[in-house]
Structures are given as C-alpha cells and as structure tokens.
C-alpha cells in the first residue's frame, strides 16, 4: 500500500513536541507528499519544530493556543482551508478526582474537547464542499478505562469520542469526508517520559525500564508488554487520513497494545 497525500494540506494541532505523536504524524504525512501545518502554543516551539522537520515549501508553522476561541480563530485565519485535520492537542496532569477544581475541569474540556469542535466546525464545511476531507481525533485508551490518577483526562477523552461520532453523523462519508478517533495507549513520547520520571524516579534506570514498569503495574492486560512508540501510533493516523481509508468513518480505532479487554 502506497499512501500518497500529494496536493493535500494537513493541519495537526499540538504538533511541536519533537518525538510526540502529533509531530511524528506530521512527519509521516509530509513524507507522503502533504503540506503540513505544525501548531503549538508558542512561536519558539513552532519554529524549532518546523526547523526539525526540514523547513521546506510544504511546512507551515502557526503559533496559537487552540484551547481558546481566540487561538482557534488565529489558526483558522492563518490557514483558511485544509484537507486533513488532526485534533491532537490535549493533555492533563495527574490529580485525584476529589482534588480537581472546577477551573481545571473547564480547562480540560476547553483543551481536549472544545478545540476539536471549533476547528472541525470551521473546516468541515469546506471539506464537504470540495468532496474530500479527513478529520482524526487523537483520543486515548483512557476514554475506555478512566484512569484513577487523572480522571478528568479520561472523561474529556470520552467526550471527544462522542463529538467525533456526532460530527460523522452530520457529515456522512458519502460526501467524501470521514471522521474518526484514534485511541492510543501508553506511548513513549517526551511527555510520557516526564510522567514516568515523576512516577518512578530512581526506581527505573531508563525510560524503557520505566515504561515496562508502567505496563506491568498499571496496564497488566497489555498484550504488547511495553508502551508503543510514537511512530506506531502516527502510522494509524496517517492511514486514516489517506484515500485508502475511505470506508472507515464514525468509529474509534485502538492502538493500545491490547490493553482494553474486548473483541470490539
């Protein structure tokens, strides 16, 4: 299978963390011929990501905080039309359920849910008018197994799945547009390495060992036995963004190493 995205423009939010899922997905799409739009909160992070990817004619960087309405407006003004939208921006910090303040709940919904809604609402009509488009929400296996250490993350990622399905109902694939969610499990990215260092400290001698401890203690149902790497997740995002995925829409596709014990 040869994925060719020549002539397509792909916007990947939250894509400035080199080695992260968003950046790696952007790199995969760029290698497949797409013009890619890298997005992050600060101009410095955007510039570094653009330079790392190659700073060519098919690489655009836009600094905008998509967790706010103003940031989404900045981004859509800079890039009025895209063929592929990957709603990857998001995140959370570990907090017990009863200690999460209202402001943090609102921040999580703004970051993980409203950002994707606002950008999809802006770009989907143009995709439908042109007869082709792809929207991918990067959710998490935490949407299905709400994590006790950061329930607000899992709950907002679950809301994201409902949003993606609702949008798919509004834009049927018969019009050439598909809308799907990807559910990664633990993935070895810079963000996860920071989390693992906080979680295990000196108990692990390397990020890889810490990753194995995380799976062993916190994800014992994993069939993979280790965290995925960013490319393994990005490959699925690139596929769902391709012409080859034309019959896949309105669904959630897991790349969690088999953590969730279900056959569907």
Order of alpha helices (4+ residues) and beta strands (2+ residues): beta-alpha-beta-alpha-beta-alpha-beta-alpha-alpha-beta-alpha-beta-beta-alpha-alpha-beta-alpha-beta
